[in-house]
Amino acid sequence: MRQCRKFEGSEVFKPAGVPLSQLPITEVELDELEAMRLCDKEDMDQTEAAEEMGVSRGTLQRLLYSGRKKVVDSFINTKAITFQTGPHIREREG
């Protein structure tokens, strides 16, 4: 089971001035967000981040690739972003 920090942010991010009902929505999985947070915000290397999440380095690389691709696509193509958790993810405090 992948371990992710409990997400306490907004559940939806969208471009200002455009109603959510008029936007395509991209779903970013909580484990993709956690991989990006650890590597891009906390400056962990991929090995450290994978250990923190309880996944292999290859899995972490796939999470980074898919998460970053979704975020960039949303920015470039004016999409809303929602965050989803799944049964394969265990949230932990802090």
N, CA, C and O atoms as CSV, one atom per row, in Angstrom:
chain,resi,resn,atom,element,x,y,z
A,1,MET,N,N,0.842,-1.176,0.000
A,1,MET,CA,C,0.000,0.000,0.000
A,1,MET,C,C,0.889,1.241,0.000
A,1,MET,O,O,1.831,1.341,0.786
A,2,ARG,N,N,0.584,2.168,-0.875
A,2,ARG,CA,C,1.377,3.394,-0.995
A,2,ARG,C,C,1.035,4.348,0.139
A,2,ARG,O,O,-0.136,4.543,0.468
A,3,GLN,N,N,2.054,4.936,0.727
A,3,GLN,CA,C,1.846,5.847,1.844
A,3,GLN,C,C,1.982,7.291,1.374
A,3,GLN,O,O,2.989,7.668,0.774
A,4,CYS,N,N,0.960,8.091,1.653
A,4,CYS,CA,C,0.938,9.492,1.258
A,4,CYS,C,C,0.555,10.349,2.446
A,4,CYS,O,O,-0.217,9.933,3.311
A,5,ARG,N,N,1.094,11.527,2.474
A,5,ARG,CA,C,0.708,12.483,3.505
A,5,ARG,C,C,-0.755,12.853,3.318
A,5,ARG,O,O,-1.223,12.969,2.186
A,6,LYS,N,N,-1.472,13.037,4.398
A,6,LYS,CA,C,-2.876,13.421,4.334
A,6,LYS,C,C,-2.991,14.736,3.574
A,6,LYS,O,O,-2.309,15.709,3.896
A,7,PHE,N,N,-3.855,14.761,2.570
A,7,PHE,CA,C,-4.022,15.956,1.742
A,7,PHE,C,C,-5.071,16.853,2.371
A,7,PHE,O,O,-6.215,16.442,2.566
A,8,GLU,N,N,-4.681,18.075,2.686
A,8,GLU,CA,C,-5.591,19.008,3.336
A,8,GLU,C,C,-5.812,20.263,2.498
A,8,GLU,O,O,-6.327,21.262,3.000
A,9,GLY,N,N,-5.429,20.217,1.233
A,9,GLY,CA,C,-5.603,21.377,0.368
A,9,GLY,C,C,-6.961,21.377,-0.307
A,9,GLY,O,O,-7.835,20.571,0.012
A,10,SER,N,N,-7.117,22.286,-1.232
A,10,SER,CA,C,-8.351,22.380,-1.996
A,10,SER,C,C,-8.493,21.146,-2.865
A,10,SER,O,O,-7.501,20.649,-3.398
A,11,GLU,N,N,-9.707,20.644,-3.016
A,11,GLU,CA,C,-9.938,19.443,-3.821
A,11,GLU,C,C,-9.992,19.738,-5.310
A,11,GLU,O,O,-9.871,18.827,-6.129
A,12,VAL,N,N,-10.174,21.015,-5.669
A,12,VAL,CA,C,-10.264,21.394,-7.084
A,12,VAL,C,C,-9.462,22.662,-7.317
A,12,VAL,O,O,-9.584,23.632,-6.570
A,13,PHE,N,N,-8.643,22.647,-8.358
A,13,PHE,CA,C,-7.961,23.839,-8.834
A,13,PHE,C,C,-8.431,24.082,-10.257
A,13,PHE,O,O,-8.510,23.152,-11.059
A,14,LYS,N,N,-8.743,25.332,-10.567
A,14,LYS,CA,C,-9.239,25.640,-11.907
A,14,LYS,C,C,-8.802,27.035,-12.293
A,14,LYS,O,O,-8.470,27.851,-11.433
A,15,PRO,N,N,-8.801,27.310,-13.589
A,15,PRO,CA,C,-8.484,28.665,-14.044
A,15,PRO,C,C,-9.530,29.658,-13.526
A,15,PRO,O,O,-10.719,29.344,-13.478
A,16,ALA,N,N,-9.087,30.838,-13.147
A,16,ALA,CA,C,-9.999,31.873,-12.674
A,16,ALA,C,C,-10.895,32.347,-13.815
A,16,ALA,O,O,-10.479,32.400,-14.973
A,17,GLY,N,N,-12.116,32.684,-13.465
A,17,GLY,CA,C,-13.022,33.293,-14.430
A,17,GLY,C,C,-13.744,32.334,-15.349
A,17,GLY,O,O,-14.522,32.770,-16.198
A,18,VAL,N,N,-13.513,31.044,-15.207
A,18,VAL,CA,C,-14.187,30.047,-16.044
A,18,VAL,C,C,-14.968,29.116,-15.119
A,18,VAL,O,O,-14.378,28.496,-14.234
A,19,PRO,N,N,-16.287,29.007,-15.306
A,19,PRO,CA,C,-17.055,28.101,-14.447
A,19,PRO,C,C,-16.561,26.660,-14.588
A,19,PRO,O,O,-16.223,26.208,-15.682
A,20,LEU,N,N,-16.527,25.956,-13.468
A,20,LEU,CA,C,-16.080,24.562,-13.461
A,20,LEU,C,C,-16.881,23.720,-14.448
A,20,LEU,O,O,-16.339,22.812,-15.077
A,21,SER,N,N,-18.158,24.019,-14.582
A,21,SER,CA,C,-19.017,23.248,-15.491
A,21,SER,C,C,-18.602,23.370,-16.950
A,21,SER,O,O,-19.020,22.562,-17.779
A,22,GLN,N,N,-17.785,24.370,-17.275
A,22,GLN,CA,C,-17.342,24.571,-18.653
A,22,GLN,C,C,-15.926,24.051,-18.914
A,22,GLN,O,O,-15.388,24.229,-20.006
A,23,LEU,N,N,-15.337,23.421,-17.925
A,23,LEU,CA,C,-13.947,22.959,-18.052
A,23,LEU,C,C,-13.847,21.445,-18.074
A,23,LEU,O,O,-14.573,20.759,-17.355
A,24,PRO,N,N,-12.942,20.919,-18.904
A,24,PRO,CA,C,-12.588,19.505,-18.762
A,24,PRO,C,C,-11.846,19.338,-17.433
A,24,PRO,O,O,-11.193,20.271,-16.966
A,25,ILE,N,N,-11.943,18.169,-16.836
A,25,ILE,CA,C,-11.325,17.928,-15.536
A,25,ILE,C,C,-10.281,16.825,-15.654
A,25,ILE,O,O,-10.525,15.772,-16.243
A,26,THR,N,N,-9.125,17.090,-15.083
A,26,THR,CA,C,-8.054,16.107,-14.995
A,26,THR,C,C,-7.982,15.622,-13.558
A,26,THR,O,O,-7.916,16.429,-12.631
A,27,GLU,N,N,-7.996,14.314,-13.367
A,27,GLU,CA,C,-7.885,13.746,-12.026
A,27,GLU,C,C,-6.442,13.348,-11.755
A,27,GLU,O,O,-5.875,12.511,-12.457
A,28,VAL,N,N,-5.856,13.954,-10.736
A,28,VAL,CA,C,-4.508,13.611,-10.288
A,28,VAL,C,C,-4.667,12.736,-9.048
A,28,VAL,O,O,-5.321,13.130,-8.082
A,29,GLU,N,N,-4.075,11.565,-9.081
A,29,GLU,CA,C,-4.150,10.652,-7.936
A,29,GLU,C,C,-3.295,11.199,-6.796
A,29,GLU,O,O,-2.280,11.857,-7.027
A,30,LEU,N,N,-3.713,10.921,-5.575
A,30,LEU,CA,C,-2.988,11.403,-4.405
A,30,LEU,C,C,-1.543,10.898,-4.391
A,30,LEU,O,O,-0.651,11.615,-3.936
A,31,ASP,N,N,-1.298,9.690,-4.873
A,31,ASP,CA,C,0.083,9.190,-4.885
A,31,ASP,C,C,0.943,9.918,-5.917
A,31,ASP,O,O,2.150,10.060,-5.722
A,32,GLU,N,N,0.338,10.379,-7.011
A,32,GLU,CA,C,1.080,11.191,-7.986
A,32,GLU,C,C,1.457,12.534,-7.349
A,32,GLU,O,O,2.585,13.004,-7.498
A,33,LEU,N,N,0.508,13.141,-6.642
A,33,LEU,CA,C,0.769,14.409,-5.956
A,33,LEU,C,C,1.864,14.236,-4.902
A,33,LEU,O,O,2.750,15.081,-4.777
A,34,GLU,N,N,1.798,13.145,-4.152
A,34,GLU,CA,C,2.792,12.897,-3.106
A,34,GLU,C,C,4.187,12.714,-3.709
A,34,GLU,O,O,5.167,13.221,-3.163
A,35,ALA,N,N,4.283,12.006,-4.810
A,35,ALA,CA,C,5.586,11.826,-5.470
A,35,ALA,C,C,6.147,13.178,-5.917
A,35,ALA,O,O,7.334,13.451,-5.739
A,36,MET,N,N,5.290,14.019,-6.496
A,36,MET,CA,C,5.743,15.352,-6.926
A,36,MET,C,C,6.121,16.206,-5.722
A,36,MET,O,O,7.112,16.933,-5.773
A,37,ARG,N,N,5.352,16.131,-4.644
A,37,ARG,CA,C,5.664,16.910,-3.448
A,37,ARG,C,C,7.027,16.524,-2.878
A,37,ARG,O,O,7.847,17.390,-2.574
A,38,LEU,N,N,7.261,15.230,-2.738
A,38,LEU,CA,C,8.523,14.779,-2.160
A,38,LEU,C,C,9.722,15.157,-3.023
A,38,LEU,O,O,10.733,15.631,-2.505
A,39,CYS,N,N,9.618,14.951,-4.331
A,39,CYS,CA,C,10.759,15.210,-5.221
A,39,CYS,C,C,10.919,16.684,-5.580
A,39,CYS,O,O,12.032,17.210,-5.590
A,40,ASP,N,N,9.800,17.349,-5.873
A,40,ASP,CA,C,9.886,18.712,-6.398
A,40,ASP,C,C,9.826,19.791,-5.312
A,40,ASP,O,O,10.439,20.847,-5.463
A,41,LYS,N,N,9.112,19.544,-4.244
A,41,LYS,CA,C,9.011,20.540,-3.167
A,41,LYS,C,C,9.994,20.251,-2.037
A,41,LYS,O,O,10.674,21.156,-1.552
A,42,GLU,N,N,10.068,18.995,-1.620
A,42,GLU,CA,C,10.939,18.631,-0.500
A,42,GLU,C,C,12.363,18.307,-0.947
A,42,GLU,O,O,13.230,18.053,-0.111
A,43,ASP,N,N,12.611,18.314,-2.252
A,43,ASP,CA,C,13.948,18.075,-2.829
A,43,ASP,C,C,14.555,16.725,-2.469
A,43,ASP,O,O,15.774,16.596,-2.366
A,44,MET,N,N,13.698,15.714,-2.279
A,44,MET,CA,C,14.217,14.358,-2.058
A,44,MET,C,C,14.631,13.776,-3.402
A,44,MET,O,O,14.036,14.090,-4.433
A,45,ASP,N,N,15.657,12.923,-3.385
A,45,ASP,CA,C,15.951,12.208,-4.615
A,45,ASP,C,C,14.936,11.071,-4.751
A,45,ASP,O,O,14.209,10.766,-3.806
A,46,GLN,N,N,14.892,10.461,-5.907
A,46,GLN,CA,C,13.858,9.462,-6.183
A,46,GLN,C,C,13.954,8.246,-5.261
A,46,GLN,O,O,12.933,7.657,-4.907
A,47,THR,N,N,15.143,7.877,-4.878
A,47,THR,CA,C,15.309,6.735,-3.982
A,47,THR,C,C,14.722,7.039,-2.606
A,47,THR,O,O,14.010,6.214,-2.034
A,48,GLU,N,N,15.023,8.226,-2.079
A,48,GLU,CA,C,14.476,8.630,-0.778
A,48,GLU,C,C,12.952,8.732,-0.819
A,48,GLU,O,O,12.264,8.265,0.089
A,49,ALA,N,N,12.438,9.345,-1.877
A,49,ALA,CA,C,10.985,9.524,-2.004
A,49,ALA,C,C,10.274,8.179,-2.125
A,49,ALA,O,O,9.215,7.977,-1.532
A,50,ALA,N,N,10.856,7.269,-2.888
A,50,ALA,CA,C,10.260,5.937,-3.037
A,50,ALA,C,C,10.212,5.224,-1.690
A,50,ALA,O,O,9.210,4.592,-1.356
A,51,GLU,N,N,11.283,5.322,-0.923
A,51,GLU,CA,C,11.318,4.696,0.401
A,51,GLU,C,C,10.255,5.313,1.318
A,51,GLU,O,O,9.567,4.597,2.045
A,52,GLU,N,N,10.128,6.621,1.280
A,52,GLU,CA,C,9.137,7.327,2.101
A,52,GLU,C,C,7.710,6.877,1.773
A,52,GLU,O,O,6.861,6.778,2.658
A,53,MET,N,N,7.463,6.609,0.495
A,53,MET,CA,C,6.123,6.201,0.064
A,53,MET,C,C,5.906,4.689,0.143
A,53,MET,O,O,4.773,4.222,0.031
A,54,GLY,N,N,6.974,3.927,0.333
A,54,GLY,CA,C,6.843,2.478,0.393
A,54,GLY,C,C,6.643,1.839,-0.967
A,54,GLY,O,O,5.941,0.836,-1.094
A,55,VAL,N,N,7.276,2.436,-2.004
A,55,VAL,CA,C,7.166,1.911,-3.366
A,55,VAL,C,C,8.566,1.743,-3.949
A,55,VAL,O,O,9.546,2.225,-3.380
A,56,SER,N,N,8.651,1.059,-5.082
A,56,SER,CA,C,9.941,0.926,-5.763
A,56,SER,C,C,10.294,2.237,-6.456
A,56,SER,O,O,9.431,3.089,-6.670
A,57,ARG,N,N,11.544,2.388,-6.798
A,57,ARG,CA,C,11.977,3.592,-7.514
A,57,ARG,C,C,11.297,3.670,-8.873
A,57,ARG,O,O,10.924,4.758,-9.312
A,58,GLY,N,N,11.130,2.543,-9.541
A,58,GLY,CA,C,10.439,2.522,-10.836
A,58,GLY,C,C,9.004,2.996,-10.726
A,58,GLY,O,O,8.521,3.734,-11.584
A,59,THR,N,N,8.316,2.569,-9.664
A,59,THR,CA,C,6.941,3.024,-9.442
A,59,THR,C,C,6.923,4.525,-9.187
A,59,THR,O,O,6.062,5.232,-9.711
A,60,LEU,N,N,7.861,5.015,-8.393
A,60,LEU,CA,C,7.929,6.452,-8.141
A,60,LEU,C,C,8.144,7.216,-9.441
A,60,LEU,O,O,7.516,8.251,-9.662
A,61,GLN,N,N,9.025,6.717,-10.300
A,61,GLN,CA,C,9.267,7.384,-11.581
A,61,GLN,C,C,7.990,7.434,-12.418
A,61,GLN,O,O,7.703,8.452,-13.047
A,62,ARG,N,N,7.231,6.355,-12.430
A,62,ARG,CA,C,5.963,6.341,-13.178
A,62,ARG,C,C,4.963,7.330,-12.589
A,62,ARG,O,O,4.248,8.003,-13.331
A,63,LEU,N,N,4.907,7.423,-11.264
A,63,LEU,CA,C,4.008,8.389,-10.620
A,63,LEU,C,C,4.399,9.821,-10.967
A,63,LEU,O,O,3.537,10.651,-11.258
A,64,LEU,N,N,5.699,10.112,-10.937
A,64,LEU,CA,C,6.170,11.445,-11.306
A,64,LEU,C,C,5.822,11.770,-12.748
A,64,LEU,O,O,5.318,12.855,-13.039
A,65,TYR,N,N,6.088,10.843,-13.646
A,65,TYR,CA,C,5.820,11.065,-15.066
A,65,TYR,C,C,4.338,11.332,-15.299
A,65,TYR,O,O,3.981,12.303,-15.966
A,66,SER,N,N,3.472,10.480,-14.754
A,66,SER,CA,C,2.044,10.639,-15.020
A,66,SER,C,C,1.490,11.887,-14.333
A,66,SER,O,O,0.670,12.594,-14.919
A,67,GLY,N,N,1.918,12.170,-13.110
A,67,GLY,CA,C,1.434,13.348,-12.400
A,67,GLY,C,C,1.862,14.640,-13.071
A,67,GLY,O,O,1.045,15.538,-13.270
A,68,ARG,N,N,3.137,14.739,-13.421
A,68,ARG,CA,C,3.638,15.950,-14.080
A,68,ARG,C,C,2.967,16.157,-15.432
A,68,ARG,O,O,2.638,17.284,-15.801
A,69,LYS,N,N,2.767,15.081,-16.161
A,69,LYS,CA,C,2.125,15.171,-17.469
A,69,LYS,C,C,0.698,15.720,-17.331
A,69,LYS,O,O,0.278,16.574,-18.111
A,70,LYS,N,N,-0.040,15.223,-16.334
A,70,LYS,CA,C,-1.409,15.688,-16.109
A,70,LYS,C,C,-1.443,17.168,-15.729
A,70,LYS,O,O,-2.279,17.918,-16.233
A,71,VAL,N,N,-0.544,17.588,-14.847
A,71,VAL,CA,C,-0.530,18.978,-14.396
A,71,VAL,C,C,-0.177,19.912,-15.555
A,71,VAL,O,O,-0.853,20.920,-15.761
A,72,VAL,N,N,0.854,19.593,-16.297
A,72,VAL,CA,C,1.259,20.441,-17.420
A,72,VAL,C,C,0.158,20.497,-18.484
A,72,VAL,O,O,-0.131,21.566,-19.021
A,73,ASP,N,N,-0.452,19.353,-18.788
A,73,ASP,CA,C,-1.553,19.325,-19.749
A,73,ASP,C,C,-2.696,20.227,-19.284
A,73,ASP,O,O,-3.303,20.931,-20.090
A,74,SER,N,N,-2.983,20.205,-17.996
A,74,SER,CA,C,-4.066,21.036,-17.459
A,74,SER,C,C,-3.752,22.522,-17.596
A,74,SER,O,O,-4.631,23.311,-17.942
A,75,PHE,N,N,-2.523,22.903,-17.330
A,75,PHE,CA,C,-2.139,24.310,-17.470
A,75,PHE,C,C,-2.193,24.754,-18.923
A,75,PHE,O,O,-2.732,25.817,-19.233
A,76,ILE,N,N,-1.644,23.955,-19.799
A,76,ILE,CA,C,-1.557,24.338,-21.209
A,76,ILE,C,C,-2.921,24.320,-21.894
A,76,ILE,O,O,-3.204,25.171,-22.738
A,77,ASN,N,N,-3.763,23.359,-21.536
A,77,ASN,CA,C,-5.047,23.186,-22.224
A,77,ASN,C,C,-6.253,23.660,-21.409
A,77,ASN,O,O,-7.383,23.256,-21.685
A,78,THR,N,N,-6.023,24.507,-20.417
A,78,THR,CA,C,-7.085,25.127,-19.619
A,78,THR,C,C,-8.067,24.092,-19.078
A,78,THR,O,O,-9.233,24.058,-19.469
A,79,LYS,N,N,-7.577,23.257,-18.178
A,79,LYS,CA,C,-8.401,22.234,-17.534
A,79,LYS,C,C,-8.383,22.440,-16.022
A,79,LYS,O,O,-7.445,23.019,-15.474
A,80,ALA,N,N,-9.413,21.966,-15.370
A,80,ALA,CA,C,-9.436,21.940,-13.905
A,80,ALA,C,C,-8.689,20.687,-13.437
A,80,ALA,O,O,-8.579,19.709,-14.176
A,81,ILE,N,N,-8.181,20.729,-12.214
A,81,ILE,CA,C,-7.487,19.592,-11.624
A,81,ILE,C,C,-8.216,19.204,-10.345
A,81,ILE,O,O,-8.493,20.049,-9.495
A,82,THR,N,N,-8.522,17.914,-10.218
A,82,THR,CA,C,-9.070,17.393,-8.964
A,82,THR,C,C,-8.103,16.351,-8.427
A,82,THR,O,O,-7.331,15.757,-9.179
A,83,PHE,N,N,-8.152,16.137,-7.127
A,83,PHE,CA,C,-7.276,15.161,-6.483
A,83,PHE,C,C,-8.115,14.016,-5.957
A,83,PHE,O,O,-9.135,14.226,-5.301
A,84,GLN,N,N,-7.673,12.790,-6.254
A,84,GLN,CA,C,-8.418,11.583,-5.899
A,84,GLN,C,C,-7.541,10.636,-5.090
A,84,GLN,O,O,-6.339,10.520,-5.332
A,85,THR,N,N,-8.148,9.977,-4.148
A,85,THR,CA,C,-7.450,8.932,-3.417
A,85,THR,C,C,-8.086,7.595,-3.788
A,85,THR,O,O,-9.235,7.552,-4.228
A,86,GLY,N,N,-7.360,6.535,-3.616
A,86,GLY,CA,C,-7.876,5.218,-3.983
A,86,GLY,C,C,-7.532,4.197,-2.930
A,86,GLY,O,O,-6.821,4.504,-1.973
A,87,PRO,N,N,-8.030,2.979,-3.093
A,87,PRO,CA,C,-7.816,1.931,-2.089
A,87,PRO,C,C,-6.349,1.500,-1.953
A,87,PRO,O,O,-5.975,0.871,-0.963
A,88,HIS,N,N,-5.524,1.842,-2.950
A,88,HIS,CA,C,-4.105,1.462,-2.900
A,88,HIS,C,C,-3.260,2.491,-2.147
A,88,HIS,O,O,-2.035,2.380,-2.098
A,89,ILE,N,N,-3.932,3.509,-1.553
A,89,ILE,CA,C,-3.227,4.583,-0.889
A,89,ILE,C,C,-3.611,4.638,0.588
A,89,ILE,O,O,-4.791,4.577,0.932
A,90,ARG,N,N,-2.625,4.753,1.440
A,90,ARG,CA,C,-2.880,4.938,2.877
A,90,ARG,C,C,-2.407,6.332,3.257
A,90,ARG,O,O,-1.225,6.650,3.122
A,91,GLU,N,N,-3.324,7.160,3.730
A,91,GLU,CA,C,-2.974,8.505,4.144
A,91,GLU,C,C,-2.404,8.459,5.560
A,91,GLU,O,O,-2.873,7.694,6.403
A,92,ARG,N,N,-1.396,9.279,5.809
A,92,ARG,CA,C,-0.815,9.381,7.134
A,92,ARG,C,C,-0.689,10.857,7.491
A,92,ARG,O,O,-0.570,11.708,6.609
A,93,GLU,N,N,-0.716,11.146,8.748
A,93,GLU,CA,C,-0.582,12.533,9.211
A,93,GLU,C,C,0.847,13.009,8.978
A,93,GLU,O,O,1.801,12.235,9.068
A,94,GLY,N,N,0.977,14.326,8.671
A,94,GLY,CA,C,2.283,14.960,8.533
A,94,GLY,C,C,3.112,14.323,7.569
A,94,GLY,O,O,4.244,14.752,7.348
